[in-house]
Amino acid sequence: MLRALSDRQRTGGAGRVIRLSLAGTASWLLHGLSPVPPAGGGPPGPYDPGDPAPWLTVTGSPYGPLRHALPPVHYAGAPRTWDRPPSRWGTDPAVWR
């Protein structure tokens, strides 16, 4: 939802209608995730729901490499990662971007 809202702001209000529910999201998280293909391509290996690696990435930061979660929702045409890297604590102005 957050990604859809940021896309709407970037495109000047044009967007799509999305319908979300807490129960539907929980069901998707528990039962609807498909195996993630390995980074090098090829067929997906066995899916281990306890392995967070497919949902994490490493980004350079002022403090060194930072391992963090990817955006929680992905849809066709959306960026796969966050728009900008992390910055030093307290250096960003207190405004929405």
HUPE-V644118 format. One record per pair of residues at least 12 apart in sequence whose ideal C-beta (glycine too) atoms are under 7 Angstrom apart, sorted by the first residue. I is the first residue (numbers start at 1). J is the second residue. Records with the same first field share a line. If there is no record, write none. Layout:
# HUPE-V644118
I->J ; J
This chain:
# HUPE-V644118
1->18 ; 20 ; 73
3->71 ; 73 ; 78
4->16 ; 18
35->47
36->54
55->69 ; 70
56->68 ; 69 ; 70
57->70 ; 81
59->85 ; 86
60->85
61->85 ; 86
62->87 ; 88
66->86
